[in-house]
Amino acid sequence: MQILDGKLVSAAVKAQLADKVTELKALDKKVPHLAAILVGNNPASETYVASKVKSCAEIGFHSTLLRFDEKISEKHLLDNITLLNENADIDGILVQLPLPKHINEELVINAIDPSKDVDGFHPMNVGKMVIGLPTYIPATPYGIMLMLEHYNIPTKGKHAVVIGRSNIVGTPMSVLLSRNANPGNCTVTLTHSQTANLKELCLQADIIVAAIGRPNFVTADMVKEGAVVIDVGINRIEDASKKSGFRLVGDVDFNAVAPKTSFITPVPGGVGLMTIAALLKNTYNAASQKVNMN
Ligand SMILES: NC(=O)c1ccc[n+]([C@@H]2O[C@H](COP(=O)([O-])OP(=O)(O)OC[C@H]3O[C@@H](n4cnc5c(N)ncnc54)[C@H](OP(=O)(O)O)[C@@H]3O)[C@@H](O)[C@H]2O)c1
């Protein structure tokens, strides 16, 4: 069993981007600038946005964090997105989800200029991804693809089972793995809460991507020997021994599953770090007005 080390791979991606920033600065050119919008005080969202802003600083990108009270009106939020769309200095815009219930997430995502939509959630970019046109790929599936590529994990002809069909993880993951590309060329089974025989399907999987949001959901009896297991889940569970009162676990019962696998991602230290690296790559591409294919 080998750990797929998100710390190592994301550091490699970030080092490449930092070199590019150095080149831009030497040529007196503008460095990429990411704008992040955070509404309210959701602790998990606060952590994610803080990591994104910190990562920008580490590699020399500019970033602007716009914080709004959770009672912000939908119109005020949309007006601020319009300002960012019109601001030539801003290359990428991300709105940290989830938003408060009174705000229509779809409207907000649709309001972002697709050329600045570095999260890849705008329907235009999703459509381009599905038909294989160059576009911004949603950061979490993109980060997973970068990780598979880094470790040269064979995917051609493999059976991949993706658990979870959200627009931000499971569905785009199933599209990317099924593409005629490397990584890709998998036969993909996309599963969800209504899937009748999940355990049987998982037992046939060469690659499992778990994106469910339930701690330790994937157990050892669901995984065949030698499978590659990618754990997207980030779940907070109570832990009195921690200062914070909680610890993070994935959707996979890591200790029991890991010995059966050929490769597995840890939580934390796996997909989460790759998500940030992929977001930074999308932002660099937005700044250089190039979009990436995979
Ligand atoms: N590492 C990262 O950077 C990163 C990024 C994004 C998300 N995450 C984490 O990944 C997890 C999933 O996120 P998400 O946004 O995709 O979640 P989501 O929108 O809540 O989607 C969860 C999916 O899991 C499916 N599901 C729920 N119970 C199931 C069951 N018993 N059997 C099979 N499928 C089941 C749901 O099926 P239905 O569609 O039928 O309801 C749904 O498609 C969360 O823990 C989240 O925190 C991590």
The ligand as an ORCA input file, in Angstrom:
! r2SCAN-3c Opt
* xyz 0 1
  N     -11.422     17.395     -0.176
  C     -12.011     18.459     -0.704
  O     -11.393     19.393     -1.161
  C     -13.498     18.472     -0.754
  C     -14.163     19.261     -1.687
  C     -15.566     19.186     -1.739
  C     -16.226     18.347     -0.869
  N     -15.526     17.628      0.052
  C     -16.175     16.693      0.964
  O     -16.625     15.589      0.187
  C     -17.837     15.079      0.729
  C     -18.900     15.115     -0.340
  O     -19.104     16.462     -0.731
  P     -20.247     16.870     -1.779
  O     -20.269     18.346     -1.815
  O     -20.051     16.101     -3.026
  O     -21.519     16.343     -0.972
  P     -23.095     16.342     -1.326
  O     -23.416     17.426     -2.285
  O     -23.785     16.269     -0.026
  O     -23.277     14.963     -2.092
  C     -23.159     13.749     -1.411
  C     -23.457     12.624     -2.359
  O     -23.355     11.405     -1.628
  C     -24.467     10.601     -1.931
  N     -24.821      9.739     -0.823
  C     -25.334     10.090      0.386
  N     -25.579      9.000      1.132
  C     -25.232      7.950      0.360
  C     -25.291      6.550      0.564
  N     -25.748      6.031      1.706
  N     -24.864      5.745     -0.425
  C     -24.401      6.260     -1.587
  N     -24.336      7.581     -1.840
  C     -24.755      8.405     -0.868
  C     -25.602     11.574     -2.228
  O     -26.569     10.913     -3.000
  P     -27.942     11.653     -3.520
  O     -27.493     12.493     -4.687
  O     -28.810     10.541     -3.904
  O     -28.425     12.465     -2.366
  C     -24.868     12.688     -2.961
  O     -24.817     12.454     -4.346
  C     -18.111     15.944      1.965
  O     -17.534     15.315      3.083
  C     -17.382     17.233      1.661
  O     -17.000     17.916      2.852
  C     -14.190     17.664      0.112
*
